[in-house]
């Protein structure tokens, strides 16, 4: 069993009684010996929760001698630069601006209005096509649906306005 799979099992055990929390990713970097666990919550995650997960996973891994080399265990919430992976992450970011890279490598940006079963609805600013002989039209805001299948990567954009 890969160490990432075992750690996933351990984290799922630890948060089983917390339906508001969910595992985002587990990654072991063998060269640097860093084991990173990203956990999120519908309303964020407290530092105490990260510490409890770290203690539980660290203790179990030591008991099982699951990792032979020295390692550094890091448990945290996904950073703002971490792409959204799960519908639950989109739901907690409604009314925030997203930068979305689609499967055709186009980049779109807009305010996340709604999350539905198969995708998201955003409000994006677009420039209407220029008609020869007319002045450039102003940018307009339109609602656009993007399916989860079309989304290659989506990140929250933080504005300091």
ROTIMAR-33537 format. One line per 2 residues: number of its first residue (from 1); for each residue x, y, z of N, C-alpha, C, O, CB. Coordinates in Angstrom, 2 decimals, m for minus. Each point is the difference from the previous one (the first is absolute). Glycine has a CB too. Layout:
% ROTIMAR-33537
NUM = X Y Z X Y Z X Y Z X Y Z X Y Z; ...
//
This chain:
% ROTIMAR-33537
1 = 0.85 m1.19 0.00 m0.85 1.19 0.00 0.89 1.24 0.00 0.96 0.10 0.77 m2.82 m1.34 0.47; 1.53 2.19 m2.12 0.74 1.26 m0.04 m0.27 0.79 1.28 m1.08 m0.10 0.58 0.94 0.15 m3.11
3 = 1.13 0.71 2.96 m0.15 0.76 1.24 m1.16 1.00 m0.10 m0.69 0.24 0.99 3.15 m0.50 m0.56; m2.66 0.85 m1.60 m1.11 0.95 m0.18 m1.36 m0.67 0.27 m0.90 0.61 0.57 2.29 0.65 m2.26
5 = m1.51 m2.52 1.26 m1.25 m0.73 0.21 m0.22 m0.27 1.49 m1.12 0.14 0.50 1.35 m1.20 m2.76; 0.84 0.68 2.96 m0.13 m0.26 1.45 m0.34 1.29 0.75 m0.84 m0.01 0.90 2.49 m1.90 m1.09
7 = m1.00 3.00 m0.17 m0.26 1.28 0.66 m1.44 0.44 m0.28 m0.66 0.53 0.89 3.10 0.11 m1.08; m2.91 m0.84 m1.01 m1.39 0.33 m0.35 m0.96 m0.77 0.92 m0.95 0.58 0.53 1.61 m0.15 m2.94
9 = m0.40 m1.72 2.61 m0.83 m0.81 0.90 0.01 0.59 1.41 m1.04 0.12 0.64 1.52 m2.17 m2.03; 0.71 2.40 1.88 0.14 0.52 1.36 m0.75 1.32 0.18 m0.68 0.21 1.00 2.90 m1.33 m0.84
11 = m2.08 2.02 m1.15 m0.70 1.29 0.09 m1.51 m0.22 m0.02 m0.73 0.62 0.77 2.68 0.54 m1.91; m2.42 m2.04 0.25 m1.43 m0.27 m0.09 m0.52 m0.58 1.33 m1.10 0.34 0.43 1.33 m0.75 m2.92
13 = 0.57 m0.44 3.13 m0.38 m0.53 1.32 m0.14 1.14 1.01 m0.98 0.07 0.74 2.17 m2.24 m1.25; m0.21 3.05 0.52 0.03 1.07 1.00 m1.15 0.99 m0.17 m0.54 0.49 0.99 3.00 m0.74 m0.91
15 = m2.85 0.54 m1.32 m1.05 1.00 m0.22 m1.38 m0.62 m0.25 m0.94 0.70 m0.37 2.68 0.80 m0.57; m1.85 m2.81 1.15 m1.27 m0.70 m0.26 m1.16 0.58 0.80 m1.14 m0.02 m0.47 2.45 m2.03 0.00
17 = m1.04 2.57 1.66 m1.07 0.56 0.83 m0.20 1.50 m0.24 m0.74 0.66 0.73 1.24 m2.40 0.97; 0.16 2.27 m2.71 m0.09 1.42 m0.33 m0.44 0.17 m1.46 0.85 0.21 m0.87 0.95 0.33 2.56
19 = m3.10 m0.62 m1.97 m0.48 0.08 m1.39 0.29 1.34 m0.66 m0.10 0.12 m1.22 m1.67 m1.72 1.84; 2.13 2.62 0.18 0.32 1.31 m0.57 1.41 0.06 m0.57 0.32 0.93 m0.74 m1.89 0.09 2.37
21 = 2.43 m2.00 m1.29 1.38 m0.03 m0.49 0.15 m1.02 m1.12 m0.71 m1.00 m0.05 1.53 1.69 2.32; 0.12 m0.41 m3.18 0.28 m0.94 m1.08 1.45 0.09 m0.44 0.61 1.06 0.06 m2.99 m0.89 m0.81
23 = 2.90 m1.30 0.32 1.39 m0.10 m0.46 0.09 0.53 m1.43 m0.80 m0.38 m0.86 1.21 m1.61 2.36; 0.56 2.86 m1.74 0.21 0.54 m1.34 1.12 m0.78 m0.70 m0.17 m0.43 m1.15 m0.60 2.72 1.92
25 = 1.91 m2.48 m0.10 1.09 m0.75 m0.63 1.02 m0.48 1.02 0.12 0.54 1.10 m0.47 0.80 m3.17; 1.09 m2.37 1.66 1.14 m0.53 0.75 1.13 m0.14 m1.00 m0.18 m0.58 m1.07 m1.29 m0.66 2.79
27 = 2.64 1.77 m1.36 1.13 m0.09 m0.92 1.28 m0.24 0.79 0.30 0.72 0.96 m1.46 0.81 m2.60; 1.91 m2.55 1.25 1.30 m0.30 0.61 1.08 0.34 m1.01 0.01 m0.52 m1.11 m0.99 m1.31 2.56
29 = 1.88 2.71 m1.06 1.13 0.36 m0.84 1.23 m0.75 0.54 0.63 0.46 0.95 m1.61 1.85 m1.51; 1.32 m3.45 m0.05 1.04 m0.85 0.55 1.38 0.67 0.08 0.76 m0.27 0.92 m2.03 m1.65 m1.81
31 = 1.58 2.77 m0.06 1.33 0.63 m0.01 0.17 0.91 1.22 1.02 m0.06 0.68 m0.99 m0.04 m3.19; m1.03 0.93 2.78 0.09 0.93 1.13 m0.54 m0.61 1.29 0.24 0.54 1.09 m0.46 1.34 m2.69
33 = m0.50 m2.99 1.51 m0.57 m0.63 1.17 m1.18 0.76 0.59 m0.28 m0.14 1.19 2.51 m0.79 m0.74; m2.91 1.73 m1.26 m1.15 0.76 0.48 m1.29 m0.74 m0.36 m0.25 m0.33 m1.16 1.55 2.51 0.91
35 = m2.11 m2.43 1.28 m1.31 m0.61 m0.18 m1.03 1.09 0.27 m0.15 0.46 1.13 0.98 m2.80 m0.44; m1.55 2.75 m1.74 m0.95 1.10 0.11 m1.43 m0.54 m0.07 m0.35 m0.76 m0.90 2.02 2.34 m0.14
37 = m2.48 m1.16 2.02 m1.41 m0.36 0.04 m0.80 1.30 m0.03 0.18 0.86 0.86 0.27 m3.02 0.45; m1.33 2.30 m2.29 m0.86 1.17 m0.09 m1.43 m0.41 0.34 m0.57 m0.89 m0.63 2.07 1.96 m1.12
39 = m2.06 m0.42 2.76 m1.35 m0.28 0.47 m0.76 1.31 m0.01 0.55 1.04 0.37 0.21 m3.01 1.06; m2.02 1.93 m1.83 m0.82 1.21 m0.04 m1.31 m0.28 0.72 m0.30 m1.14 0.37 1.35 1.88 m2.55
41 = m1.81 0.30 2.37 m1.29 m0.14 0.64 m1.01 0.91 m0.67 0.37 0.99 m0.62 0.73 m1.58 2.79; m2.36 0.24 m2.03 m1.05 0.81 m0.60 0.03 1.43 0.53 m0.40 0.93 m0.70 m1.00 m2.98 0.42
43 = 1.87 2.22 1.51 0.15 1.32 0.60 1.44 0.26 0.39 0.28 0.68 0.98 m2.64 m0.80 m0.14; 3.30 m0.43 m1.62 1.41 0.12 0.32 0.40 m1.10 0.98 m0.81 m0.85 0.36 0.72 3.34 m0.75
45 = 1.34 m2.45 0.82 0.51 m1.00 0.94 0.85 0.72 1.04 0.80 0.87 m0.33 m0.82 m2.70 m1.44; m0.16 1.45 3.02 0.73 0.64 1.09 1.38 m0.62 0.15 0.22 m1.16 m0.36 m2.39 1.65 1.53
47 = 3.08 0.29 m0.63 1.36 m0.48 0.24 m0.01 m1.21 0.93 0.84 m0.90 m0.12 0.05 3.24 m0.21; m1.84 m2.37 1.27 m0.10 m1.14 0.93 m0.34 m1.28 m0.75 0.48 m1.08 0.35 m1.21 2.64 1.47
49 = m0.10 m1.44 m2.86 m0.34 m1.17 m0.81 1.22 m0.52 m0.75 0.23 m1.20 m0.08 m2.58 2.05 m0.16; 3.13 0.07 m0.32 1.23 m0.39 m0.71 0.96 m0.69 0.96 0.61 m1.01 m0.34 m0.89 2.95 m1.27
51 = 0.42 m1.38 2.82 0.90 m0.58 1.00 m0.46 m1.40 0.40 0.82 m0.90 0.13 m0.27 3.20 0.71; m1.85 m2.48 m0.64 m0.53 m1.31 0.39 0.23 m1.04 m1.11 0.36 m1.14 0.29 m2.10 2.29 1.14
53 = 1.54 m0.76 m2.67 0.24 m0.90 m1.13 1.48 m0.35 m0.07 0.36 m1.16 m0.21 m2.31 2.14 m1.06; 2.81 0.01 1.45 1.44 m0.22 m0.04 0.44 m0.98 1.08 0.76 m0.93 m0.26 m0.46 3.24 m0.66
55 = m0.79 m2.10 2.15 0.38 m0.91 1.11 m0.47 m1.42 m0.29 0.74 m0.96 0.19 m0.88 2.88 1.44; m1.11 m2.05 m2.09 m0.56 m1.32 m0.27 0.77 m0.73 m1.11 0.42 m1.14 0.18 m2.66 1.99 0.54
57 = 2.42 m0.17 m1.84 0.69 m0.63 m1.14 1.45 m0.29 0.36 0.51 m1.09 m0.28 m2.02 2.29 m1.34; 2.19 m0.23 2.25 1.40 m0.19 0.38 0.17 m1.18 0.94 0.92 m0.81 m0.17 m0.55 3.26 m0.11
59 = m1.25 m2.56 1.28 0.08 m1.10 0.96 m0.19 m1.34 m0.71 0.77 m0.94 0.23 m1.64 2.45 1.58; m0.15 m1.60 m2.66 m0.29 m1.26 m0.70 1.16 m0.40 m0.92 0.38 m1.17 m0.05 m2.84 1.70 0.15
61 = 3.02 0.43 m0.81 1.11 m0.30 m0.92 1.22 m0.49 0.78 0.70 m0.91 m0.44 m1.55 2.64 m1.17; 1.10 m1.12 2.77 1.13 m0.43 0.84 m0.24 m1.41 0.54 0.91 m0.83 m0.02 m0.45 3.23 0.64
63 = m1.68 m2.66 m0.14 m0.34 m1.32 0.54 0.19 m1.09 m1.06 0.47 m1.10 0.30 m2.12 2.18 1.27; 1.29 m0.76 m2.80 0.07 m0.97 m1.09 1.36 m0.02 m0.69 0.26 m0.85 m0.85 m2.70 1.16 0.52
65 = 3.31 0.63 0.71 1.29 0.18 m0.70 m0.24 0.06 m1.50 0.71 m0.63 m0.79 0.53 m0.59 2.63; m2.25 2.00 m2.22 m0.45 0.06 m1.40 0.96 0.74 m0.92 0.05 m0.26 m1.20 m2.36 0.17 2.05
67 = 3.08 1.03 m0.27 0.95 0.76 m0.82 1.39 m0.23 0.58 0.26 0.30 1.17 m2.01 1.48 m1.78; 2.62 m2.32 m0.22 1.32 m0.40 0.50 0.96 1.16 0.16 0.81 0.00 0.93 m1.17 m2.18 m2.00
69 = 0.31 3.18 0.18 0.92 1.12 0.11 m0.61 1.09 0.88 m1.19 m0.03 0.32 2.15 m0.50 m2.60; m0.13 1.49 2.65 m0.50 1.15 0.76 m0.97 0.78 m0.89 0.21 0.10 m1.21 1.95 0.05 2.58
71 = m3.21 0.40 m0.77 m0.97 0.75 m0.77 m0.54 1.15 0.83 0.11 0.00 1.23 m0.72 m2.05 m2.54; 0.05 3.02 0.63 m0.60 1.17 0.63 m1.48 m0.02 m0.35 m0.36 0.12 m1.17 2.54 1.24 1.06
73 = m3.04 m1.50 1.12 m1.44 m0.07 m0.21 m0.59 1.40 0.08 0.17 0.69 1.00 m0.24 m3.03 m0.05; m0.63 2.77 m2.00 m0.64 1.31 m0.04 m1.49 m0.18 m0.27 m0.39 m0.59 m1.01 2.53 1.69 0.19
75 = m2.96 m0.59 1.73 m1.45 m0.07 m0.16 m0.52 1.43 m0.01 0.26 0.77 0.93 m0.42 m3.04 0.22; m0.56 2.63 m2.20 m0.53 1.37 m0.08 m1.22 0.03 m0.90 m0.39 m1.00 m0.60 2.69 1.94 0.97
77 = m2.90 0.24 m0.43 m1.08 0.21 m0.96 0.64 0.37 m1.33 1.14 0.47 m0.02 m2.79 0.27 1.84; 0.94 m0.92 m2.92 0.56 0.39 m1.29 0.21 1.52 m0.03 m0.84 0.76 0.48 m0.30 m2.72 m1.62
79 = 2.25 2.39 0.61 0.26 1.43 m0.13 m0.88 0.60 m1.08 m0.62 m0.70 m0.80 2.98 0.36 1.57; m2.40 1.65 m0.78 m0.84 0.71 m0.97 0.46 m0.28 m1.43 m0.78 0.13 m0.94 0.34 1.67 2.65
81 = 1.71 m2.17 m1.89 0.52 m0.28 m1.34 m0.22 m1.45 m0.41 0.38 m0.40 m1.10 1.32 2.18 1.45; m2.31 m2.58 0.53 m0.28 m1.40 m0.31 m1.27 m0.09 m0.85 m1.04 0.53 0.40 2.18 m1.28 1.74
83 = m1.07 0.08 m3.28 m1.20 m0.13 m0.84 m1.13 m0.72 0.73 0.24 m0.88 0.82 1.22 0.86 m2.85; m2.69 0.40 1.71 m1.17 m0.66 0.56 m0.14 m1.37 m0.66 0.16 m0.13 m1.21 m1.31 2.37 1.66
85 = 0.84 m3.26 0.35 m0.12 m1.36 m0.52 m1.40 m0.58 0.15 m0.44 m0.80 m0.83 2.83 0.49 1.37; m3.07 0.71 0.53 m1.27 m0.63 0.33 m1.15 0.99 m0.03 0.18 1.19 0.22 1.05 m2.84 1.17
87 = m2.41 1.13 m1.67 m1.21 0.83 m0.02 m0.15 0.76 1.31 m0.43 1.16 0.01 m0.67 m2.79 m1.58; 1.43 0.99 2.68 m0.10 0.65 1.31 0.88 1.24 0.09 m0.36 0.97 0.66 m0.13 m3.20 0.36
89 = 1.63 2.20 m1.68 0.88 1.18 0.01 m0.60 1.14 m0.81 0.11 1.16 0.38 1.88 m2.66 m0.12; m2.63 1.16 m1.37 m0.68 1.03 m0.79 m1.12 0.61 0.83 m0.17 1.22 0.03 0.73 m2.42 m2.19
91 = m1.33 0.35 2.84 m1.15 0.49 0.78 0.41 0.99 1.07 m0.72 0.96 0.26 m0.42 m3.12 m0.70; 2.28 1.94 1.06 0.42 0.92 1.07 0.60 1.29 m0.57 0.30 0.93 0.76 0.12 m2.90 0.72
93 = m0.26 2.04 m2.79 0.57 1.20 m0.63 m1.00 0.76 m0.87 0.40 0.82 m0.82 1.79 m1.96 0.86; m3.49 0.85 0.14 m1.03 0.76 m0.71 0.16 1.48 0.36 0.28 0.34 1.15 m1.88 m2.34 m1.14
95 = 1.43 2.85 m1.00 0.15 1.46 0.09 1.45 0.47 m0.02 0.27 1.19 0.19 m2.37 m1.16 1.08; 3.03 m0.93 m1.50 1.40 0.38 m0.19 0.31 m0.08 m1.49 m0.69 m0.66 m0.77 1.34 m0.18 3.09
97 = 0.41 1.53 m2.71 0.41 m0.01 m1.40 0.95 m1.18 m0.25 0.93 m0.24 0.77 m1.19 2.77 m0.90; 0.00 m3.24 m0.96 0.82 m1.14 m0.39 0.71 0.28 m1.32 m0.51 0.70 m0.87 m1.06 m2.25 2.07
99 = 2.77 0.99 m1.31 0.72 m0.03 m1.27 m0.01 m1.47 m0.42 0.50 m0.87 0.70 1.00 2.93 m0.16; m2.08 m2.30 m1.70 m0.25 m1.37 m0.45 0.73 m0.26 m1.31 m0.12 0.76 m0.95 m2.13 m0.75 2.10
101 = 3.00 m1.11 m1.17 0.62 m0.46 m1.23 m0.84 m1.17 m0.48 m0.21 m0.97 0.74 2.58 1.72 m0.04; m2.86 m0.66 m1.93 m0.88 m1.04 m0.53 0.78 m1.04 m0.79 1.18 0.18 m0.30 m3.05 1.48 0.21
103 = 1.20 m2.75 m0.23 0.65 m1.10 m0.70 0.54 0.39 m1.38 0.88 m0.67 m0.54 m2.38 m0.87 1.77; 0.97 2.64 m1.80 0.53 0.47 m1.29 1.07 1.08 0.21 0.34 0.73 m0.93 m2.56 m1.25 m0.16
105 = 2.76 0.60 2.31 1.06 0.93 0.40 m0.39 1.47 m0.04 0.87 0.87 m0.03 0.71 m2.55 m0.80; m2.87 1.96 0.81 m0.46 1.39 0.12 0.00 0.36 1.48 m0.15 m0.86 0.87 m1.29 0.69 m2.99
107 = 1.61 1.46 2.40 m0.06 0.48 1.37 m1.21 0.89 0.15 m0.23 0.91 m0.80 2.73 m1.04 1.04; m3.28 m0.16 0.79 m1.21 0.79 0.26 0.04 0.45 1.45 0.58 m0.65 0.86 m1.92 m0.61 m2.61
109 = 0.71 2.40 1.99 0.00 0.55 1.34 m1.38 0.55 0.30 m0.60 0.67 m0.84 3.06 m0.12 0.70; m2.95 m0.82 1.33 m1.31 0.52 0.36 m0.36 m0.31 1.43 0.64 m0.81 0.67 m1.32 0.57 m3.02
111 = m0.36 0.89 2.80 m0.51 m0.20 1.35 m0.82 m1.28 0.03 m0.91 m0.18 m0.82 0.87 2.68 1.26; 0.34 m3.38 0.48 m0.72 m1.27 0.13 m1.37 0.29 0.60 m0.11 0.41 1.15 2.28 m1.71 m0.87
113 = m3.21 1.07 m1.07 m1.37 0.27 0.43 m0.67 m1.21 0.63 m0.71 0.12 1.00 0.57 1.56 m2.79; 0.37 m2.85 1.19 m0.73 m1.18 0.44 0.76 m1.26 m0.37 0.72 m0.04 m1.01 m2.89 1.27 0.77
115 = 2.01 m2.27 1.06 0.59 m1.30 m0.28 m1.16 m0.98 m0.14 m0.86 m0.10 0.88 3.03 0.63 0.40; m2.20 m1.26 m2.40 m1.03 m1.00 m0.23 0.67 m1.36 m0.14 1.23 m0.09 0.07 m2.76 1.79 m1.20
117 = 0.74 m2.74 0.94 0.56 m1.36 m0.03 1.12 m0.18 m1.02 1.00 m0.66 0.30 m3.21 m0.14 0.42; 2.07 1.37 m1.90 0.97 m0.28 m1.05 0.88 1.19 m0.39 0.73 m0.08 m0.99 m2.33 m1.58 0.18
119 = 1.54 2.76 1.58 0.85 1.13 m0.36 m0.27 1.23 0.84 m0.62 m0.06 1.06 0.72 m0.84 m3.34; 0.36 2.03 1.76 m0.11 1.27 0.71 m0.57 1.08 m0.91 0.09 m0.09 m1.23 1.84 m0.55 2.69
121 = m2.52 1.64 m0.84 m0.52 1.16 m0.71 0.82 1.19 0.46 0.06 0.29 1.20 m2.43 m1.27 m1.41; 3.00 1.69 m0.73 0.80 1.17 0.34 m0.55 1.23 m0.70 m0.68 m0.10 m1.02 2.69 m1.34 1.35
123 = m1.70 2.60 0.23 m0.32 1.27 m0.61 1.32 0.54 m0.53 0.88 0.38 0.78 m2.90 0.09 0.76; 2.15 m0.43 m2.86 1.27 0.45 m0.58 m0.21 1.21 m0.90 m1.05 0.16 m0.62 1.92 m2.49 0.74
125 = 0.16 3.17 m0.16 m0.02 1.18 m0.87 0.54 m0.39 m1.36 1.09 m0.56 m0.10 m0.80 2.12 2.08; m1.04 m1.26 m3.02 0.44 m0.31 m1.36 m0.18 1.23 m0.88 m0.87 0.84 0.25 0.27 m3.28 0.04
127 = 1.41 2.52 m1.30 m0.10 1.08 m0.97 m0.75 m0.54 m1.21 0.44 m0.98 m0.60 1.73 2.08 1.41; m3.29 m0.47 m1.18 m0.74 m0.49 m1.17 0.86 0.12 m1.26 0.91 0.83 m0.06 m3.10 m0.15 1.15
129 = 1.92 m1.50 m2.08 0.78 0.06 m1.24 m0.13 1.39 m0.65 m1.07 0.60 0.01 0.73 m3.09 m0.35; 1.44 2.98 m0.21 0.03 1.32 m0.64 m0.68 m0.09 m1.36 0.28 m0.90 m0.80 1.86 1.51 2.03
131 = m3.01 0.33 m1.46 m0.68 0.09 m1.30 0.73 1.07 m0.80 0.17 1.12 0.48 m2.44 m1.86 0.48; 2.71 0.42 m2.19 0.72 1.00 m0.81 m0.82 1.28 m0.16 m1.20 m0.04 m0.29 2.37 m1.83 m0.94
133 = m0.52 3.00 1.42 m0.66 1.29 m0.16 m0.67 0.52 1.26 m0.47 1.13 0.02 0.14 m1.75 m2.36; 0.27 m0.20 3.38 m0.61 0.45 1.25 1.08 0.17 1.06 1.08 m0.59 m0.07 m3.23 m0.57 m0.51
135 = 1.82 1.99 1.56 0.91 0.16 1.13 0.08 m1.31 0.76 m0.92 m0.82 m0.06 0.38 3.29 0.23; 1.66 m2.66 0.54 0.13 m1.18 0.86 m1.08 0.03 1.06 m0.26 1.04 0.62 2.75 m1.15 m1.03
137 = m3.10 m1.02 0.62 m1.03 m0.08 1.03 0.66 m0.19 1.35 1.10 m0.54 0.11 m2.75 m0.43 m1.75; 0.94 1.42 2.67 0.50 m0.16 1.35 m0.08 m1.47 0.41 m0.75 m0.79 m0.56 0.04 3.14 1.14
139 = 1.51 m2.67 0.39 m0.02 m1.35 0.56 m1.35 m0.23 0.68 m0.54 0.88 0.67 3.07 m0.86 m0.33; m3.06 m1.21 m0.53 m1.27 m0.35 0.65 0.22 m1.22 0.91 0.92 m0.79 m0.24 m2.26 1.72 m1.72
141 = 0.52 m1.07 2.98 0.07 m1.16 0.89 m1.07 m1.00 m0.41 m1.17 0.35 m0.18 2.04 1.08 2.09; m0.44 m2.67 m2.07 m0.94 m1.07 m0.37 0.18 m1.19 0.95 1.09 m0.23 0.52 m1.07 0.98 m2.96
143 = m1.09 m1.49 2.64 0.07 m1.23 0.77 0.40 m1.13 m0.95 m0.57 m0.15 m1.08 m1.19 0.96 2.75; 2.75 m1.58 m1.25 0.49 m1.10 m0.83 0.05 m1.28 0.81 0.42 0.01 1.16 0.91 1.59 m2.56
145 = m1.74 m2.70 0.80 0.10 m1.31 0.64 1.27 m0.67 m0.49 0.30 0.02 m1.19 m2.82 m0.23 1.37; 3.27 m0.39 0.75 1.18 m0.79 m0.35 m0.13 m1.34 0.70 m0.15 m0.05 1.23 1.63 2.12 m1.53
147 = m1.44 m3.15 m0.46 m0.13 m1.33 0.61 1.30 m0.38 0.69 1.08 0.47 m0.37 m2.77 m1.16 m1.38; 1.58 m0.16 2.77 1.20 m0.46 0.70 0.94 m0.73 m0.97 1.22 0.04 0.17 m2.53 m0.23 1.97
149 = 0.74 m0.48 m3.15 0.82 m0.71 m0.99 0.87 0.96 m0.80 1.10 m0.37 m0.42 m2.87 m1.38 0.27; 1.29 2.97 m0.07 0.76 0.99 m0.76 1.11 0.67 0.81 0.93 0.56 m0.57 m2.98 m0.17 m0.77
151 = 1.95 m0.46 2.66 0.95 0.73 0.85 1.28 m0.82 0.17 m0.01 m1.09 0.56 m1.89 2.22 0.64; 3.00 m0.56 m1.70 1.31 m0.61 0.17 0.59 0.43 1.35 0.62 m0.79 0.70 m0.26 0.75 m3.22
153 = m0.58 1.33 2.86 0.51 0.55 1.26 m0.82 1.23 0.37 m0.33 0.81 m0.86 2.67 m1.68 0.39; m2.66 1.00 1.74 m0.71 1.19 0.48 0.63 0.45 1.31 0.22 m0.79 0.91 m2.37 0.04 m2.02
155 = 2.45 2.05 1.18 0.59 0.57 1.20 m0.79 1.24 0.41 m0.55 0.71 m0.84 2.83 m1.59 0.20; m2.31 1.11 1.94 m0.65 1.20 0.54 0.97 1.17 m0.18 1.19 m0.12 0.26 m2.56 m1.23 1.43
157 = 0.83 2.47 m2.14 0.80 1.21 m0.13 m0.33 0.90 1.19 m1.16 0.31 0.25 1.22 m0.47 m2.81; 0.95 0.55 3.27 m0.19 0.87 1.16 0.19 1.44 m0.46 1.00 0.35 m0.62 m0.20 m2.14 2.24
159 = m1.80 2.62 m1.31 0.06 1.41 m0.35 0.18 0.81 1.28 m0.65 m0.27 1.01 m0.81 m0.10 m3.05; 2.33 1.35 1.97 0.27 0.84 1.16 m0.60 1.40 m0.19 0.49 0.97 0.57 1.62 m2.27 m0.13
161 = m3.18 1.40 m1.26 m0.64 1.28 m0.26 m0.81 0.44 1.19 m0.62 1.06 m0.03 0.54 m1.58 m2.40
//
